[in-house]
Amino acid sequence: MQVNWSLLAETILRNYTRQVYLATKNAGWDGRLDDDEQRVDVTSQWDMASSLLFAVTVITTIGGRS
C-alpha cells in the first residue's frame, strides 16, 4: 500500500488550521502579545518595511538554490 503524502499533509494542515481557528474564536484572541503580564499593550514590531524586507530575504534565500 502506497501512502499519498500530499493528501496526508493536506489533511493534517487542514485539521491544524481548524483547531487554531476554533481556539482563536473561542478564546477571543485580539492580536495583542501578552506573554508578559506587564506588557499587554505592546504593539507589534512589524511594519510594512520590515515585513517586505523579511519576505524578500526569505524568497531570495529559498529561491537562490539551483
N, CA and C of each residue as an Amber inpcrd file, in Angstrom:
protein
   198
   0.8430000  -1.1940000   0.0000000   0.0000000   0.0000000   0.0000000
   0.8810000   1.2480000   0.0000000   0.6390000   2.1180000  -0.9480000
   1.4210000   3.3460000  -1.0610000   0.6690000   4.4850000  -0.3790000
   1.4020000   5.2750000   0.4240000   0.8040000   6.3810000   1.1510000
   0.8290000   7.6320000   0.2830000  -0.2860000   8.3300000   0.2000000
  -0.3640000   9.5870000  -0.5250000   0.0400000  10.7040000   0.4410000
   1.3260000  11.0710000   0.4200000   1.8550000  12.0440000   1.3780000
   1.2470000  13.4270000   1.1980000   0.9470000  13.8040000  -0.0160000
   0.3410000  15.1210000  -0.2500000  -1.0320000  15.2000000   0.3970000
  -1.8120000  14.1480000   0.2430000  -3.1400000  14.1120000   0.8450000
  -3.0460000  14.0840000   2.3660000  -2.0970000  13.3170000   2.8890000
  -1.9110000  13.2390000   4.3350000  -1.5000000  14.5980000   4.9010000
  -0.5540000  15.2690000   4.2480000  -0.1020000  16.5930000   4.6970000
  -1.2350000  17.6060000   4.6380000  -2.0170000  17.5560000   3.5770000
  -3.1450000  18.4760000   3.4470000  -4.1710000  18.2430000   4.5480000
  -4.4330000  16.9910000   4.8740000  -5.3880000  16.6560000   5.9290000
  -4.8990000  17.1530000   7.2830000  -3.6220000  16.9360000   7.5750000
  -3.0500000  17.3950000   8.8470000  -3.0910000  18.9110000   8.9350000
  -2.7150000  19.5850000   7.8630000  -2.7210000  21.0510000   7.8460000
  -4.1340000  21.6030000   7.9990000  -5.0730000  20.9940000   7.3260000
  -6.4680000  21.4400000   7.4240000  -6.9900000  21.2680000   8.8570000
  -6.6500000  20.1440000   9.4980000  -7.0560000  19.8880000  10.8760000
  -6.4270000  20.9060000  11.8270000  -5.1370000  21.1720000  11.6410000
  -4.4480000  22.1510000  12.4790000  -5.0470000  23.5480000  12.3020000
  -5.3100000  23.9250000  11.0570000  -5.9040000  25.2280000  10.7830000
  -7.2640000  25.3600000  11.4700000  -8.0390000  24.3060000  11.4060000
  -9.3600000  24.3090000  12.0480000  -9.2230000  24.4530000  13.5630000
  -8.2700000  23.7510000  14.1660000  -8.0540000  23.8470000  15.6110000
  -7.6260000  25.2560000  16.0180000  -6.7460000  25.8610000  15.2430000
  -6.3020000  27.2330000  15.5290000  -7.4730000  28.2040000  15.3990000
  -8.2610000  28.0240000  14.3570000  -9.4320000  28.8780000  14.1500000
 -10.3980000  28.7740000  15.3320000 -10.7170000  27.5600000  15.7400000
 -11.6660000  27.3750000  16.8450000 -11.1100000  27.9110000  18.1580000
  -9.8170000  27.6760000  18.4130000  -9.2140000  28.1880000  19.6450000
  -9.2370000  29.7100000  19.6670000  -8.9400000  30.3190000  18.5160000
  -8.9640000  31.7780000  18.4190000 -10.3770000  32.3090000  18.5970000
 -11.3380000  31.6530000  17.9750000 -12.7260000  32.0820000  18.0780000
 -13.2430000  31.9450000  19.5090000 -12.9430000  30.8280000  20.1450000
 -13.4450000  30.5750000  21.4980000 -12.7250000  31.3990000  22.5570000
 -11.4180000  31.6010000  22.3950000 -10.6510000  32.3470000  23.3900000
 -10.7260000  33.8490000  23.1600000 -11.1210000  34.2520000  21.9670000
 -11.2540000  35.6740000  21.6770000  -9.9300000  36.3980000  21.5720000
  -8.9420000  35.7860000  20.9430000  -7.6370000  36.4260000  20.8040000
  -7.7700000  37.7030000  20.0050000  -7.1930000  38.7910000  20.5300000
  -7.3320000  40.0960000  19.8920000  -6.0760000  40.5380000  19.1470000
  -5.0820000  39.6770000  19.0740000  -3.8780000  40.0130000  18.3360000
  -2.7860000  40.6350000  19.1690000  -3.0530000  40.9050000  20.4330000
  -2.0210000  41.5050000  21.2740000  -1.0490000  40.4380000  21.7640000
   0.1860000  40.8620000  22.0080000   1.2050000  39.9740000  22.5500000
   1.1690000  40.1010000  24.0680000   0.6820000  39.0790000  24.7480000
   0.5550000  39.1800000  26.2050000   1.3800000  38.1080000  26.9040000
   2.6170000  37.8860000  26.4250000   3.4840000  36.9140000  27.0600000
   3.9820000  37.4060000  28.4110000   3.9600000  38.6930000  28.6240000
   4.3740000  39.2850000  29.8900000   3.1980000  40.1100000  30.4080000
   2.7520000  39.8200000  31.6140000   1.5680000  40.4810000  32.1750000
   1.6980000  42.0100000  32.1870000   2.8980000  42.5170000  32.3170000
   3.0960000  43.9580000  32.3960000   3.1730000  44.6080000  31.0160000
   3.2780000  43.8150000  29.9780000   3.4360000  44.3620000  28.6320000
   2.2610000  44.0030000  27.7380000   1.0560000  44.0360000  28.2450000
  -0.1150000  43.6250000  27.4720000  -0.3640000  44.5610000  26.2990000
  -0.0590000  45.8330000  26.4330000  -0.3620000  46.7990000  25.3850000
   0.8000000  47.0380000  24.4260000   1.7420000  46.1160000  24.3640000
   2.8760000  46.2440000  23.4480000   2.3780000  46.0630000  22.0230000
   2.8320000  46.9240000  21.1480000   2.4450000  46.7860000  19.7410000
   3.4600000  45.9060000  19.0250000   3.0630000  45.3600000  17.9220000
   3.9340000  44.5000000  17.1380000   5.0600000  45.3230000  16.5250000
   6.2250000  44.6970000  16.3660000   7.3650000  45.3810000  15.7660000
   7.3310000  45.3060000  14.2430000   6.3460000  44.6400000  13.6930000
   6.2690000  44.5000000  12.2450000   5.5930000  45.7220000  11.6310000
   6.2770000  46.3650000  10.7190000   5.6710000  47.4020000   9.9110000
   5.8300000  46.9750000   8.4470000   5.3690000  47.7820000   7.5400000
   5.3880000  47.3930000   6.1300000   6.8110000  47.1670000   5.6240000
   7.7210000  48.0480000   5.9890000   9.1000000  47.9260000   5.5070000
   9.7620000  46.6640000   6.0550000   9.5640000  46.3870000   7.3360000
  10.1540000  45.1880000   7.9410000   9.5630000  43.9200000   7.3330000
   8.2730000  43.9380000   7.0980000   7.6170000  42.7800000   6.5010000
   8.1270000  42.5270000   5.0900000   8.2820000  43.5900000   4.3240000
   8.7740000  43.4540000   2.9540000  10.2140000  42.9400000   2.9350000
  11.0650000  43.4880000   3.7950000  12.4450000  43.0320000   3.8690000
  12.4940000  41.5520000   4.2440000  11.7050000  41.1370000   5.2110000
  11.6640000  39.7370000   5.6210000  11.2190000  38.8420000   4.4660000
  10.1480000  39.2350000   3.7840000   9.6240000  38.4250000   2.6780000
  10.6400000  38.3080000   1.5480000  11.2760000  39.4000000   1.1960000
  12.2690000  39.3670000   0.1080000  13.4620000  38.5010000   0.5120000
  13.8830000  38.6050000   1.7550000  15.0010000  37.7900000   2.2350000
  14.6670000  36.3090000   2.1670000  13.4880000  35.9410000   2.6110000
  13.0750000  34.5340000   2.5950000  12.9700000  34.0380000   1.1510000
  12.3330000  34.8100000   0.3010000  12.1290000  34.3770000  -1.0890000
  13.4620000  34.2380000  -1.8180000  14.3600000  35.2000000  -1.6560000
  15.6220000  35.1200000  -2.3700000  16.5340000  34.0480000  -1.7860000
  16.4430000  33.7990000  -0.5030000  17.2610000  32.7530000   0.1110000
  16.7960000  31.3750000  -0.3570000  15.5220000  31.1370000  -0.3290000
  14.9890000  29.8400000  -0.7390000  15.1030000  29.6760000  -2.2460000
  14.8110000  30.7250000  -2.9950000  14.8110000  30.6430000  -4.4480000
  16.2050000  30.6670000  -5.0550000  17.2090000  31.0060000  -4.2750000
  18.5540000  31.1350000  -4.8050000  19.2860000  29.8320000  -5.0060000
  18.7380000  28.7340000  -4.5580000  19.4200000  27.4370000  -4.6910000
  19.0100000  26.7650000  -5.9950000  19.9740000  26.4800000  -6.8200000
  19.6750000  25.8410000  -8.1020000  20.3540000  24.4970000  -8.1910000
